[in-house]
Amino acid sequence: MSDKAQRKQWAEHLRDEAGAIAEQQVTAGTTHGPVEGPLPHTRNDTSAAAHDAVMSERQHCAAIVASYAEGTKLAQALPDATPEQLQAAAALARHIAEFLRSGTAAGS
């Protein structure tokens, strides 16, 4: 496909997408609006978006792990554990959550 054909196809895609977004907005009403812009189109934008998505997922996972360091989740998950074992498991959960939040690559 030539560059001219690719540009034409891309322009058609953008027009179609703009029409679809406008139609969605009419359907959504005045209380809702688009919250995200177009997808990243450069290598740097894509890398930044991927990094942001990974960090967001790491934060989500860290919150789940940290929830096992507090309250009764560990006792429910490990009903036969001794208080010392529960304390050790809670400390490990806190350590894992901290590791995830730090953004350090696995294996580091």
ABEGO torsion letter per residue (X at the ends): XBAAAAAAAAAAAAAAAAAAAAAAAAAAEAABBBABBBBBABAAAAAAAAAAAAAAAAAAAAAAAAAAABEAAAAAABAABBAAAAAAAAAAAAAAAAAAAAGBBBGX
